[in-house]
Amino acid sequence: GEAKNLPTYPGPNKMRDCYCTVNLDQEEVFRTKIVEKSLCPFYGEDFYCEIPRTFRHLSFYIFDRDVFRRDSIIGKVAIQKEDLQKYHNRDTWFQLQHVDADSEVQGKVHLELRLSEVITDTGVVCHKLATRVLECQGLPIVNGQCDPYATVTLAGPSRQVLRKQKLPSEAKKTKVKKKTNNPHFDEVFYFEVTRPSSCNKKSHFDIEDVDEVDKMEIRVDLWNASNLKFGDEFLGELRLPLKFLRQSSSYEAWYFLQPRDNGNKSLKPDDLGSLRLNVVYTEDHVFSSDYYSPLRDLLLKSADVEPVSASAAHILGEVCREKQEAAIPLVRLFLHYGKVVPFISAIANAEVKRTQDPNTIFRGNSLTSKCIDETMKLAGMHYLQVTLKPIIDEICQVHKPCEIDPVKLKDGENLENNRENLRQYVDRIFTVITKSGVSCPTVMCDIFFSLRESAAKRFQGDLDVRYTAVSSFIFLRFFAPAILSPNLFQLTPHHPDPQTSRTLTLISKTIQTLGSLSKSKSANFKESYMATFYDYFNEQKYADAVKNFLDLISSSGRRDHKSIEQPILLKEGFMIKRAQGRKRFGMKNFKKRWFRLTNHEFTYQKSKGDHPLCSIPIENILAVERLEEESFKMKNMFQVIQPERRVLYIQANNCVEAKDWIDILTKVSQCNKKRLTVYHPSAYLNGHWLCCKATADNTPGCTPCTGGLPANIQLDIDGDRETERIYSLFNLYMPKLEKMQEACGSKSVYDGPEEEEYSTFIIDDPKETYKTLKLIIEGVGTLEQEHAQYKRDKFKKTKYGSQEHPIGDKSFQTYIRQQSEISAHSI
């Protein structure tokens, strides 16, 4: 959202140029635009991603870009994964915290400790500790590199431990592992714990030794070896008291690294200002397909249930607090199984029958409206890209003045010039929209056909209703919002600046009115300057163009014309690629390139807008897979495999970007006839494949390919995941389902005036609705039991301290506490 009360810049200007980043632990996955000269910057930017790996903190950093373009951190907000649910889907102000190199920690370490007795030559007993540092995982990358090593120290009251860079006298150090954040050390260090005792207790500590051992701790520090004069960077530490080794002489476990407490937190957190965030975090625990069959089948039958208000999908819309909550998973599920058109036709038809006035058709936030919105957003995203993106890019880059409100005119601006600029933009956008009918996705056309038919049948005396039923969606709820907020429809990466935003608002208002086909259009505008401006478009040719466009997109039997399809830009951006070695003696080094993917080809060039240096037709992409980090000691790498085993190795900027590129490249090449079934997960280097050690570079792959995604570019949907979401919603609103059951019983027995508490539900047929509700409640109950059983089984099998749940994993500790409370309660 925004930041407030940032500290002033220590200079005459006092203002700052700030941007905000979103990080998974310390890996940046998104960056907002820079807001200049402000101490209360407003961002208003949305970022959505599937999280492709485990993480401990979701962090937000505010950076200041100074005069020399060096970026300094002002502060951060770090939310632990376990706490995300607390802030789910609500605006929250967070105090910015100081960023301290010693508190920025991620990753885990695998240790083995063994305490043993040693009998010396003189026959006395002393105790030695063996500490084996096996490996680490997920260490941070500092300044683009990670060359980690570990130091191990035995500290206690009689052993002086010096802090910071100076290592204690007893510190032992592992070898430095170059270019990896998952180092394998496997080194053992020995420490003398108790001095040889003159007393002859063969296998016992001296009393004073026992006390001393209890006070001792083993400390493991992880460092990044740096070439800079500032010294090595601290990556995290672990402190283990030796007390616990008295129960068992050997101990092996994984631990989360912890920050170092320097005890010098002098500044108050409120000195840094605050940040407003709205985090929506969902975690889906999805079973295999067969678990969902009963509930899924019940939902997919919804279009055939008579009346449709007695169907499972309609009931979900009735019990959810917001219709949007129900619409998103329902549309995705029906799209996945190719049943979205009959379902939307059925609920739209029922809504039209309940509508009394043709002027209010589809104007409310009903389940029908929300489902059509969601379908257009999913199926029409690329339609928007190809129709609006070129002209919106131009508006954002050129910054022509378009203000037509005389009160808001800036000095030196001419009202007539501004009107002309705006008129040209509206004219161009109106033309590209009304000429784009042939590109409108089939699924949208089929829905518009059924809306048109229902409306015309219901209001036979109103000849315009067949148009307004469709225009209320395509203009009012699809094109106009996309023009108004292009960043929400992936047409621009960031929220537009205030001037551009104002231009887009004026265009959106005009396009909305042009598409609405209402009788007195000037009356639509509260502002007189808008009504005056609209006179430019008060000609019959505009109304005719709208009607022709609406006729085309809502006529039955329309087909996609692939032959005239323009290339659709799917994704673009900078990445680093390794030369493919086409020349025999060419250097195979890494270079930054601008990559561009359309539904026709995958290309790269030196920078945006240049002539492509290399073009790979989509039919030549035989597989797209991750590349193991060990190949080039680089993270977030993937490979695009082409005919004759030619491979393009690419590194994305972060884990989210890597996943996005892999997913979309896999989807767009899914239908290729020669797709590979096996691949090499590592590179071919120094005369052999690193994965299977085969020496011939044309050896078939050694690992099955993973790309089993649907072929349709627009819709990467997992039906089981959507059914799991619908189950979660039904489970959440179970009290409402039960109340609805009561309402059905009440209605079928007593036909008098409706009781107020039941009147919120649409129940056309109490008997049928009751039957469906009974099946929903049974299906949800069964799934709930399955989830509970799975959790219990997992709890029994999972060991605290395992790689999956290292010691220090708060979510697992919370889960253990919950389970013990449940079992105590059941006893």
KAMOJO-V155976 format. One record per residue. N is the residue number from 1. RES is the residue in three letters. OMEGA is omega in whole degrees, 0 to 359 (NA if undefined). BURIAL is # if it has 9 or more other C-alpha atoms within 8 Angstrom, else .. D_LAST is the distance of its C-alpha to the last C-alpha in whole Angstrom. Layout:
[[N	RES	OMEGA	BURIAL	D_LAST] [N	RES	OMEGA	BURIAL	D_LAST]]
//
This chain:
[[1	GLY	186	#	48] [2	GLU	174	#	50] [3	ALA	181	#	50] [4	LYS	171	#	51] [5	ASN	175	#	53] [6	LEU	180	#	54] [7	PRO	182	.	56] [8	THR	179	.	59] [9	TYR	183	.	61] [10	PRO	179	.	63] [11	GLY	184	.	67] [12	PRO	186	.	69] [13	ASN	180	.	68] [14	LYS	183	.	64] [15	MET	181	#	63] [16	ARG	172	#	60] [17	ASP	191	#	60] [18	CYS	169	#	56] [19	TYR	183	#	54] [20	CYS	176	#	50] [21	THR	174	#	49] [22	VAL	185	#	45] [23	ASN	166	#	44] [24	LEU	193	#	41] [25	ASP	181	#	40] [26	GLN	180	#	44] [27	GLU	181	#	45] [28	GLU	179	#	47] [29	VAL	179	#	47] [30	PHE	180	.	49] [31	ARG	178	#	51] [32	THR	173	#	53] [33	LYS	177	#	56] [34	ILE	173	.	58] [35	VAL	187	#	59] [36	GLU	173	.	62] [37	LYS	179	.	63] [38	SER	171	#	60] [39	LEU	175	#	57] [40	CYS	186	#	55] [41	PRO	175	#	55] [42	PHE	181	.	54] [43	TYR	179	#	53] [44	GLY	183	.	51] [45	GLU	178	#	50] [46	ASP	174	.	47] [47	PHE	180	.	46] [48	TYR	174	.	44] [49	CYS	167	.	43] [50	GLU	184	.	40] [51	ILE	190	.	39] [52	PRO	182	.	40] [53	ARG	178	.	38] [54	THR	178	.	35] [55	PHE	178	.	35] [56	ARG	181	#	34] [57	HIS	166	#	36] [58	LEU	189	#	38] [59	SER	179	#	41] [60	PHE	181	#	44] [61	TYR	172	#	47] [62	ILE	180	#	50] [63	PHE	174	#	54] [64	ASP	177	#	57] [65	ARG	184	#	60] [66	ASP	187	#	63] [67	VAL	184	.	67] [68	PHE	180	.	67] [69	ARG	172	.	64] [70	ARG	185	.	62] [71	ASP	178	.	58] [72	SER	182	.	56] [73	ILE	176	#	53] [74	ILE	180	#	52] [75	GLY	183	#	48] [76	LYS	168	#	45] [77	VAL	178	#	42] [78	ALA	180	.	39] [79	ILE	178	#	36] [80	GLN	181	#	33] [81	LYS	183	#	31] [82	GLU	184	.	28] [83	ASP	185	.	30] [84	LEU	182	#	32] [85	GLN	180	.	29] [86	LYS	186	.	30] [87	TYR	188	#	34] [88	HIS	172	#	33] [89	ASN	171	.	37] [90	ARG	179	.	38] [91	ASP	181	#	41] [92	THR	173	.	40] [93	TRP	178	.	42] [94	PHE	173	#	41] [95	GLN	175	#	43] [96	LEU	180	#	45] [97	GLN	177	#	44] [98	HIS	177	#	47] [99	VAL	184	#	47] [100	ASP	182	.	47] [101	ALA	182	.	48] [102	ASP	181	#	45] [103	SER	181	#	43] [104	GLU	189	#	43] [105	VAL	170	#	41] [106	GLN	177	#	39] [107	GLY	182	#	39] [108	LYS	183	#	37] [109	VAL	182	#	38] [110	HIS	184	#	37] [111	LEU	170	#	37] [112	GLU	180	#	37] [113	LEU	179	#	37] [114	ARG	179	#	38] [115	LEU	183	#	39] [116	SER	178	.	42] [117	GLU	178	#	44] [118	VAL	177	.	48] [119	ILE	183	#	50] [120	THR	180	#	54] [121	ASP	183	.	57] [122	THR	175	.	57] [123	GLY	179	.	54] [124	VAL	187	#	52] [125	VAL	168	#	49] [126	CYS	185	#	48] [127	HIS	181	#	45] [128	LYS	179	#	45] [129	LEU	175	#	43] [130	ALA	178	#	43] [131	THR	181	#	42] [132	ARG	176	#	42] [133	VAL	186	#	42] [134	LEU	183	#	41] [135	GLU	173	#	42] [136	CYS	176	#	41] [137	GLN	172	#	40] [138	GLY	176	#	41] [139	LEU	181	#	43] [140	PRO	174	#	45] [141	ILE	184	#	49] [142	VAL	181	.	51] [143	ASN	175	.	54] [144	GLY	180	.	54] [145	GLN	174	.	53] [146	CYS	176	#	51] [147	ASP	192	#	52] [148	PRO	166	#	49] [149	TYR	181	#	49] [150	ALA	169	#	47] [151	THR	181	#	47] [152	VAL	184	#	45] [153	THR	171	#	46] [154	LEU	184	#	44] [155	ALA	179	#	44] [156	GLY	184	#	44] [157	PRO	184	.	46] [158	SER	182	.	49] [159	ARG	182	.	49] [160	GLN	177	.	51] [161	VAL	179	.	49] [162	LEU	184	.	51] [163	ARG	178	.	50] [164	LYS	189	.	51] [165	GLN	183	.	54] [166	LYS	182	.	55] [167	LEU	176	#	53] [168	PRO	184	#	52] [169	SER	183	.	54] [170	GLU	183	.	51] [171	ALA	176	#	50] [172	LYS	188	.	50] [173	LYS	177	.	51] [174	THR	173	#	50] [175	LYS	175	.	53] [176	VAL	176	.	53] [177	LYS	188	#	52] [178	LYS	170	.	54] [179	LYS	174	#	53] [180	THR	174	#	49] [181	ASN	172	#	46] [182	ASN	188	#	44] [183	PRO	171	#	46] [184	HIS	181	.	45] [185	PHE	184	#	46] [186	ASP	178	.	45] [187	GLU	182	.	47] [188	VAL	178	.	46] [189	PHE	182	#	47] [190	TYR	177	.	47] [191	PHE	174	.	47] [192	GLU	185	#	48] [193	VAL	179	#	45] [194	THR	179	#	46] [195	ARG	179	.	50] [196	PRO	183	#	51] [197	SER	179	#	51] [198	SER	179	.	53] [199	CYS	189	.	51] [200	ASN	175	.	50] [201	LYS	193	.	46] [202	LYS	186	.	46] [203	SER	178	.	42] [204	HIS	174	.	41] [205	PHE	166	.	42] [206	ASP	181	.	44] [207	ILE	181	.	43] [208	GLU	178	.	44] [209	ASP	180	#	44] [210	VAL	179	#	40] [211	ASP	183	.	40] [212	GLU	179	#	42] [213	VAL	180	#	40] [214	ASP	183	#	37] [215	LYS	183	#	39] [216	MET	174	#	40] [217	GLU	175	#	39] [218	ILE	182	#	40] [219	ARG	177	#	41] [220	VAL	178	#	42] [221	ASP	176	#	44] [222	LEU	183	#	45] [223	TRP	172	#	48] [224	ASN	181	#	51] [225	ALA	185	#	54] [226	SER	176	.	57] [227	ASN	184	.	60] [228	LEU	183	.	61] [229	LYS	181	.	62] [230	PHE	180	.	59] [231	GLY	184	#	57] [232	ASP	181	#	54] [233	GLU	177	#	51] [234	PHE	181	#	48] [235	LEU	181	#	45] [236	GLY	181	#	42] [237	GLU	178	#	41] [238	LEU	178	#	38] [239	ARG	182	.	37] [240	LEU	176	.	35] [241	PRO	182	#	35] [242	LEU	181	#	36] [243	LYS	189	#	33] [244	PHE	179	.	31] [245	LEU	180	#	33] [246	ARG	176	.	33] [247	GLN	182	.	30] [248	SER	188	.	31] [249	SER	181	#	35] [250	SER	185	#	35] [251	TYR	179	#	33] [252	GLU	180	.	33] [253	ALA	171	#	32] [254	TRP	179	#	33] [255	TYR	169	#	33] [256	PHE	175	#	34] [257	LEU	183	#	37] [258	GLN	176	#	37] [259	PRO	180	#	40] [260	ARG	181	.	42] [261	ASP	182	.	42] [262	ASN	177	.	45] [263	GLY	181	.	45] [264	ASN	181	.	48] [265	LYS	185	.	47] [266	SER	184	.	49] [267	LEU	178	.	50] [268	LYS	181	.	48] [269	PRO	184	#	46] [270	ASP	175	.	47] [271	ASP	190	.	51] [272	LEU	182	#	50] [273	GLY	184	#	50] [274	SER	186	#	47] [275	LEU	179	#	46] [276	ARG	183	#	45] [277	LEU	169	#	42] [278	ASN	184	#	41] [279	VAL	175	#	38] [280	VAL	186	.	37] [281	TYR	176	.	34] [282	THR	178	.	32] [283	GLU	181	.	30] [284	ASP	176	.	30] [285	HIS	191	.	28] [286	VAL	175	.	30] [287	PHE	176	.	29] [288	SER	192	.	32] [289	SER	188	.	34] [290	ASP	179	.	33] [291	TYR	188	.	29] [292	TYR	187	#	31] [293	SER	184	.	34] [294	PRO	182	.	33] [295	LEU	181	#	33] [296	ARG	181	#	36] [297	ASP	179	.	38] [298	LEU	180	#	37] [299	LEU	185	#	38] [300	LEU	178	#	41] [301	LYS	190	#	42] [302	SER	184	#	42] [303	ALA	184	#	46] [304	ASP	183	.	47] [305	VAL	178	#	45] [306	GLU	349	.	47] [307	PRO	185	.	47] [308	VAL	179	#	45] [309	SER	178	#	43] [310	ALA	183	#	41] [311	SER	183	#	40] [312	ALA	183	#	37] [313	ALA	180	#	39] [314	HIS	179	#	41] [315	ILE	178	#	37] [316	LEU	178	#	36] [317	GLY	180	#	39] [318	GLU	186	#	38] [319	VAL	181	#	35] [320	CYS	180	#	35] [321	ARG	178	.	36] [322	GLU	180	.	39] [323	LYS	180	#	41] [324	GLN	180	#	41] [325	GLU	182	#	38] [326	ALA	187	#	38] [327	ALA	187	#	42] [328	ILE	181	#	41] [329	PRO	180	#	38] [330	LEU	182	#	40] [331	VAL	181	#	44] [332	ARG	180	#	43] [333	LEU	181	#	41] [334	PHE	177	#	44] [335	LEU	182	#	46] [336	HIS	182	#	45] [337	TYR	176	.	45] [338	GLY	183	.	48] [339	LYS	186	#	48] [340	VAL	184	#	48] [341	VAL	178	#	51] [342	PRO	181	.	51] [343	PHE	181	#	47] [344	ILE	177	#	49] [345	SER	183	#	52] [346	ALA	182	#	50] [347	ILE	178	#	48] [348	ALA	180	#	52] [349	ASN	179	#	53] [350	ALA	181	#	51] [351	GLU	180	#	51] [352	VAL	180	#	55] [353	LYS	180	.	55] [354	ARG	183	.	53] [355	THR	182	#	56] [356	GLN	187	.	59] [357	ASP	181	.	61] [358	PRO	180	#	62] [359	ASN	181	.	62] [360	THR	185	.	59] [361	ILE	179	#	58] [362	PHE	182	#	55] [363	ARG	183	.	55] [364	GLY	176	.	51] [365	ASN	182	.	48] [366	SER	177	.	47] [367	LEU	179	#	45] [368	THR	182	#	48] [369	SER	183	#	50] [370	LYS	180	#	47] [371	CYS	179	#	46] [372	ILE	176	#	50] [373	ASP	184	#	50] [374	GLU	179	#	47] [375	THR	180	#	49] [376	MET	182	#	52] [377	LYS	182	#	51] [378	LEU	186	#	49] [379	ALA	187	#	52] [380	GLY	183	#	55] [381	MET	182	#	54] [382	HIS	173	#	57] [383	TYR	176	#	59] [384	LEU	182	#	59] [385	GLN	186	#	60] [386	VAL	183	#	63] [387	THR	190	#	64] [388	LEU	191	#	63] [389	LYS	183	#	63] [390	PRO	184	#	66] [391	ILE	178	.	68] [392	ILE	174	#	65] [393	ASP	181	#	65] [394	GLU	180	.	69] [395	ILE	181	#	68] [396	CYS	185	#	65] [397	GLN	189	.	68] [398	VAL	178	.	71] [399	HIS	176	.	70] [400	LYS	178	.	73] [401	PRO	183	#	73] [402	CYS	182	#	72] [403	GLU	181	#	72] [404	ILE	175	#	74] [405	ASP	184	.	73] [406	PRO	182	.	76] [407	VAL	186	.	74] [408	LYS	181	.	72] [409	LEU	176	#	75] [410	LYS	178	.	75] [411	ASP	176	.	78] [412	GLY	180	.	81] [413	GLU	181	#	79] [414	ASN	185	.	81] [415	LEU	182	#	79] [416	GLU	178	.	81] [417	ASN	180	.	80] [418	ASN	179	#	77] [419	ARG	181	#	77] [420	GLU	177	.	79] [421	ASN	182	#	76] [422	LEU	181	#	73] [423	ARG	179	#	75] [424	GLN	180	.	76] [425	TYR	181	#	72] [426	VAL	180	#	71] [427	ASP	182	.	74] [428	ARG	181	.	72] [429	ILE	179	#	69] [430	PHE	182	#	70] [431	THR	182	.	72] [432	VAL	179	#	69] [433	ILE	186	#	67] [434	THR	177	#	69] [435	LYS	188	.	70] [436	SER	186	#	67] [437	GLY	184	#	66] [438	VAL	180	#	67] [439	SER	183	#	64] [440	CYS	184	#	61] [441	PRO	184	#	58] [442	THR	184	#	59] [443	VAL	178	.	55] [444	MET	179	#	56] [445	CYS	181	#	59] [446	ASP	177	#	58] [447	ILE	181	#	55] [448	PHE	178	#	59] [449	PHE	182	#	60] [450	SER	177	#	58] [451	LEU	182	#	58] [452	ARG	181	#	61] [453	GLU	181	#	62] [454	SER	184	#	59] [455	ALA	182	#	61] [456	ALA	182	#	64] [457	LYS	184	.	63] [458	ARG	183	.	62] [459	PHE	187	#	64] [460	GLN	182	.	68] [461	GLY	183	.	70] [462	ASP	185	.	69] [463	LEU	183	.	70] [464	ASP	188	.	68] [465	VAL	179	#	65] [466	ARG	177	#	65] [467	TYR	184	#	65] [468	THR	179	#	63] [469	ALA	181	#	60] [470	VAL	184	#	60] [471	SER	180	#	62] [472	SER	176	#	59] [473	PHE	190	#	57] [474	ILE	179	#	59] [475	PHE	188	#	61] [476	LEU	188	#	59] [477	ARG	181	#	55] [478	PHE	183	#	56] [479	PHE	184	#	60] [480	ALA	178	#	60] [481	PRO	180	#	56] [482	ALA	177	#	57] [483	ILE	183	#	60] [484	LEU	182	#	59] [485	SER	186	#	56] [486	PRO	180	#	57] [487	ASN	180	#	54] [488	LEU	181	.	52] [489	PHE	177	#	53] [490	GLN	177	.	54] [491	LEU	173	#	58] [492	THR	183	#	58] [493	PRO	184	.	55] [494	HIS	174	.	55] [495	HIS	182	#	56] [496	PRO	179	#	60] [497	ASP	187	.	62] [498	PRO	182	.	62] [499	GLN	180	.	66] [500	THR	181	#	65] [501	SER	179	#	62] [502	ARG	178	#	64] [503	THR	182	#	67] [504	LEU	178	#	64] [505	THR	181	#	63] [506	LEU	178	.	66] [507	ILE	183	#	67] [508	SER	179	#	63] [509	LYS	184	#	64] [510	THR	180	#	68] [511	ILE	180	#	66] [512	GLN	181	#	64] [513	THR	178	#	67] [514	LEU	183	#	69] [515	GLY	188	#	66] [516	SER	178	#	65] [517	LEU	180	#	69] [518	SER	188	.	69] [519	LYS	182	.	72] [520	SER	190	.	73] [521	LYS	183	#	71] [522	SER	179	#	73] [523	ALA	179	.	71] [524	ASN	187	.	67] [525	PHE	175	#	68] [526	LYS	186	.	68] [527	GLU	182	.	70] [528	SER	181	.	74] [529	TYR	177	#	74] [530	MET	179	#	72] [531	ALA	178	#	74] [532	THR	181	#	77] [533	PHE	185	.	75] [534	TYR	179	#	74] [535	ASP	176	.	78] [536	TYR	190	.	78] [537	PHE	183	.	76] [538	ASN	180	.	77] [539	GLU	183	.	79] [540	GLN	184	.	79] [541	LYS	180	.	78] [542	TYR	179	#	75] [543	ALA	180	#	74] [544	ASP	180	.	75] [545	ALA	179	#	73] [546	VAL	182	#	70] [547	LYS	179	#	70] [548	ASN	179	#	72] [549	PHE	181	#	69] [550	LEU	177	#	66] [551	ASP	183	#	68] [552	LEU	185	#	68] [553	ILE	180	#	64] [554	SER	178	#	63] [555	SER	183	#	65] [556	SER	174	.	64] [557	GLY	179	.	65] [558	ARG	181	#	65] [559	ARG	174	.	64] [560	ASP	178	#	64] [561	HIS	183	.	67] [562	LYS	187	.	66] [563	SER	183	.	70] [564	ILE	183	.	70] [565	GLU	175	.	67] [566	GLN	175	.	67] [567	PRO	179	.	65] [568	ILE	177	#	62] [569	LEU	183	#	61] [570	LEU	182	#	57] [571	LYS	175	.	56] [572	GLU	178	#	59] [573	GLY	179	.	58] [574	PHE	170	.	59] [575	MET	180	#	58] [576	ILE	180	#	59] [577	LYS	176	#	60] [578	ARG	179	#	62] [579	ALA	184	#	65] [580	GLN	177	#	65] [581	GLY	179	#	68] [582	ARG	177	.	71] [583	LYS	187	.	74] [584	ARG	183	.	74] [585	PHE	182	.	74] [586	GLY	178	.	73] [587	MET	178	.	70] [588	LYS	182	.	66] [589	ASN	183	.	65] [590	PHE	181	.	63] [591	LYS	178	.	64] [592	LYS	181	#	63] [593	ARG	176	#	63] [594	TRP	182	#	63] [595	PHE	182	#	61] [596	ARG	179	#	61] [597	LEU	170	#	60] [598	THR	177	#	61] [599	ASN	177	#	60] [600	HIS	186	#	64] [601	GLU	177	#	64] [602	PHE	186	#	62] [603	THR	167	#	64] [604	TYR	180	#	65] [605	GLN	183	#	67] [606	LYS	176	#	68] [607	SER	187	.	67] [608	LYS	177	.	67] [609	GLY	179	.	70] [610	ASP	175	.	71] [611	HIS	182	.	73] [612	PRO	175	#	70] [613	LEU	182	.	70] [614	CYS	179	.	68] [615	SER	178	#	67] [616	ILE	177	#	65] [617	PRO	183	#	65] [618	ILE	182	#	61] [619	GLU	178	.	62] [620	ASN	177	#	63] [621	ILE	186	#	59] [622	LEU	176	#	58] [623	ALA	175	#	54] [624	VAL	186	#	53] [625	GLU	174	#	50] [626	ARG	176	#	49] [627	LEU	181	#	51] [628	GLU	186	.	49] [629	GLU	184	#	49] [630	GLU	185	.	51] [631	SER	183	#	54] [632	PHE	184	.	56] [633	LYS	180	.	53] [634	MET	181	#	52] [635	LYS	172	.	49] [636	ASN	179	#	49] [637	MET	173	#	52] [638	PHE	184	#	52] [639	GLN	176	#	55] [640	VAL	187	#	57] [641	ILE	184	#	58] [642	GLN	179	#	62] [643	PRO	181	.	64] [644	GLU	175	.	65] [645	ARG	176	.	62] [646	ARG	185	.	63] [647	VAL	174	#	60] [648	LEU	180	#	60] [649	TYR	185	#	58] [650	ILE	175	#	57] [651	GLN	177	#	54] [652	ALA	185	#	53] [653	ASN	180	.	52] [654	ASN	187	#	48] [655	CYS	181	#	45] [656	VAL	178	#	45] [657	GLU	181	#	49] [658	ALA	181	#	49] [659	LYS	180	#	46] [660	ASP	181	.	48] [661	TRP	181	#	51] [662	ILE	182	#	50] [663	ASP	187	.	48] [664	ILE	176	#	51] [665	LEU	179	#	54] [666	THR	182	#	52] [667	LYS	187	#	51] [668	VAL	181	#	55] [669	SER	187	#	56] [670	GLN	186	#	54] [671	CYS	181	.	56] [672	ASN	187	#	59] [673	LYS	185	.	60] [674	LYS	181	.	60] [675	ARG	182	#	57] [676	LEU	175	.	55] [677	THR	178	.	53] [678	VAL	180	#	52] [679	TYR	175	#	53] [680	HIS	181	#	53] [681	PRO	177	#	50] [682	SER	185	#	53] [683	ALA	174	#	56] [684	TYR	184	#	60] [685	LEU	176	.	61] [686	ASN	173	.	63] [687	GLY	175	.	64] [688	HIS	174	#	61] [689	TRP	183	#	58] [690	LEU	184	#	55] [691	CYS	186	#	52] [692	CYS	177	.	54] [693	LYS	177	.	57] [694	ALA	187	.	59] [695	THR	182	.	63] [696	ALA	184	.	64] [697	ASP	179	#	63] [698	ASN	177	.	63] [699	THR	177	.	61] [700	PRO	183	.	58] [701	GLY	183	.	55] [702	CYS	184	#	52] [703	THR	180	.	49] [704	PRO	177	.	48] [705	CYS	185	#	49] [706	THR	192	.	46] [707	GLY	177	#	48] [708	GLY	184	.	46] [709	LEU	179	.	46] [710	PRO	187	#	48] [711	ALA	185	#	52] [712	ASN	184	.	52] [713	ILE	190	#	53] [714	GLN	194	.	51] [715	LEU	174	#	48] [716	ASP	188	#	46] [717	ILE	175	#	43] [718	ASP	184	.	39] [719	GLY	181	#	39] [720	ASP	180	#	35] [721	ARG	179	#	34] [722	GLU	178	#	36] [723	THR	177	#	34] [724	GLU	179	#	31] [725	ARG	180	#	32] [726	ILE	175	#	33] [727	TYR	181	#	29] [728	SER	179	.	28] [729	LEU	178	#	30] [730	PHE	181	#	29] [731	ASN	180	.	25] [732	LEU	183	.	27] [733	TYR	180	#	29] [734	MET	179	#	26] [735	PRO	180	.	27] [736	LYS	178	.	31] [737	LEU	181	#	30] [738	GLU	178	.	29] [739	LYS	179	#	32] [740	MET	176	#	34] [741	GLN	178	#	33] [742	GLU	181	.	33] [743	ALA	178	#	37] [744	CYS	179	#	38] [745	GLY	182	#	37] [746	SER	182	.	39] [747	LYS	185	#	42] [748	SER	181	#	42] [749	VAL	189	.	42] [750	TYR	187	.	44] [751	ASP	182	.	47] [752	GLY	180	.	48] [753	PRO	186	.	48] [754	GLU	176	.	45] [755	GLU	189	.	42] [756	GLU	185	.	42] [757	GLU	180	.	38] [758	TYR	189	#	39] [759	SER	180	.	42] [760	THR	184	.	41] [761	PHE	171	.	40] [762	ILE	178	.	43] [763	ILE	180	#	43] [764	ASP	181	.	46] [765	ASP	186	#	44] [766	PRO	184	#	41] [767	LYS	181	.	41] [768	GLU	181	.	41] [769	THR	180	#	39] [770	TYR	180	#	36] [771	LYS	181	.	36] [772	THR	180	#	36] [773	LEU	180	#	33] [774	LYS	180	.	31] [775	LEU	179	.	32] [776	ILE	184	#	31] [777	ILE	177	#	27] [778	GLU	182	.	26] [779	GLY	180	#	28] [780	VAL	179	#	26] [781	GLY	180	.	22] [782	THR	181	.	23] [783	LEU	180	#	24] [784	GLU	178	.	21] [785	GLN	180	.	19] [786	GLU	179	.	21] [787	HIS	182	.	21] [788	ALA	181	.	17] [789	GLN	180	.	17] [790	TYR	180	.	20] [791	LYS	180	.	18] [792	ARG	181	#	15] [793	ASP	181	.	18] [794	LYS	181	.	20] [795	PHE	180	.	18] [796	LYS	187	.	17] [797	LYS	189	.	21] [798	THR	180	.	22] [799	LYS	176	.	23] [800	TYR	186	.	24] [801	GLY	177	#	28] [802	SER	180	#	29] [803	GLN	182	.	32] [804	GLU	180	.	29] [805	HIS	182	#	27] [806	PRO	176	#	29] [807	ILE	186	#	28] [808	GLY	179	.	29] [809	ASP	187	#	27] [810	LYS	182	.	26] [811	SER	180	.	24] [812	PHE	178	#	22] [813	GLN	178	.	21] [814	THR	182	.	20] [815	TYR	178	.	18] [816	ILE	181	#	16] [817	ARG	180	.	15] [818	GLN	182	.	14] [819	GLN	181	#	12] [820	SER	177	.	10] [821	GLU	180	.	10] [822	ILE	183	.	9] [823	SER	179	.	6] [824	ALA	181	.	5] [825	HIS	182	.	5] [826	SER	177	.	4] [827	ILE	NA	.	0]]
//
